[in-house]
Amino acid sequence: PPCSTCNTSPRLPTLGNHLAMRYRLVATSFGGVGCTSTIRGAVRHTLQTDLPTQMGGGDSAAQPIEALLASLLGCKVATAHYVARHLWARPHNRFESIEFADVEAVRDPRGAPPDRHTVLSLSA
């Protein structure tokens, strides 16, 4: 929508010579701590998260931290495919799959202490 003060459409920021991608999401709680996030774009997708029952949730979907980790791995796999296809392309290079095996994350169950911002570590 146009800016209410200057009546112009917001411009996408640039990254070098390229326009940046913009993602818009809406998150809605469906009672308790569960949440449905809708990604607004040409094709709408939804992602549901919840907490385990022992944490006060309904255990109806992945925990938000699990969705975050799956997203990070999805980015790593997509980047690996891009590199294999475009930056490392050779006629003899062929691959059927890319796998990041035994990925493990550890977080402090107490949450973020006031004096520390990193509560998650990821190793592959």
C-alpha positions in Angstrom: 0.0 0.0 0.0 1.1 3.6 -0.6 2.8 5.5 2.2 0.2 7.6 4.1 2.4 10.6 4.5 3.9 10.9 1.0 1.5 8.9 -1.1 4.2 6.8 -2.8 4.6 3.1 -2.9 7.4 1.7 -0.6 10.5 0.8 -2.6 12.3 -2.4 -2.3 15.7 -2.1 -0.8 18.6 -3.1 -3.0 21.4 -5.5 -2.4 24.2 -4.5 -4.7 22.6 -4.1 -8.2 19.7 -6.4 -7.3 16.3 -5.7 -5.7 15.9 -7.4 -2.3 13.1 -9.9 -1.8 10.3 -9.0 0.5 8.4 -11.5 2.5 5.1 -10.8 4.3 3.6 -13.1 6.9 0.6 -13.1 9.2 0.6 -15.1 12.4 -2.6 -16.1 14.1 -3.0 -18.0 17.4 -5.6 -20.7 17.3 -6.1 -20.9 21.1 -3.5 -21.8 23.6 0.1 -21.3 22.4 -0.4 -22.8 18.9 0.0 -20.6 15.9 -0.7 -20.6 12.2 1.6 -18.4 10.0 0.4 -17.5 6.5 3.0 -16.5 4.0 1.4 -13.9 1.7 2.7 -14.0 -1.8 1.6 -15.2 -5.3 1.0 -18.6 -3.7 -0.1 -18.6 -0.1 1.4 -21.2 2.2 0.7 -21.9 5.8 3.0 -23.2 8.6 1.6 -24.3 11.9 3.6 -24.5 15.2 2.7 -25.5 18.7 4.4 -26.5 21.9 4.4 -30.0 23.6 1.8 -30.6 26.2 4.3 -30.5 29.0 5.1 -26.9 28.0 1.4 -25.9 27.9 0.7 -26.5 24.2 -1.5 -29.0 22.4 1.4 -30.8 20.6 -0.5 -30.5 17.3 2.5 -29.3 15.2 6.2 -28.8 15.3 7.7 -26.4 17.9 8.6 -23.0 16.7 12.3 -23.8 17.3 11.9 -26.9 15.1 10.4 -24.9 12.3 13.2 -22.4 12.6 15.8 -25.2 12.3 14.0 -26.8 9.4 14.0 -23.4 7.7 17.8 -23.0 8.2 18.4 -26.4 6.8 16.1 -25.7 3.8 18.2 -22.6 3.1 21.5 -24.6 3.3 20.2 -27.3 1.0 18.8 -24.7 -1.5 22.2 -22.9 -1.4 24.1 -26.2 -2.0 21.9 -27.0 -5.0 22.5 -23.5 -6.4 26.2 -23.8 -6.0 26.3 -27.2 -7.5 24.2 -26.1 -10.5 25.6 -22.7 -11.2 28.9 -22.0 -9.5 30.5 -25.5 -9.7 28.8 -26.6 -12.9 30.9 -29.1 -14.9 29.7 -31.6 -17.4 31.0 -34.5 -15.3 29.4 -33.1 -12.0 26.1 -34.9 -11.4 24.3 -35.3 -8.1 21.2 -37.0 -7.1 20.7 -35.7 -3.6 22.3 -33.4 -1.0 21.9 -34.3 2.7 23.0 -32.6 5.9 23.0 -35.6 8.3 22.9 -35.6 12.1 22.2 -31.9 12.5 21.8 -31.2 16.1 20.7 -28.0 18.0 21.0 -27.3 21.7 19.2 -24.5 23.5 18.8 -23.3 27.0 15.4 -24.4 28.2 15.2 -21.3 30.4 15.2 -19.0 27.4 17.4 -16.0 26.9 19.2 -14.8 30.0 19.3 -11.0 30.2 23.1 -10.9 29.9 23.3 -13.3 26.9 21.7 -13.3 23.5 22.8 -16.6 22.0 20.7 -19.5 23.4 20.9 -21.7 20.4 23.9 -23.5 18.8 23.7 -25.5 15.6 26.2 -28.1 14.4 26.2 -30.3 11.3 
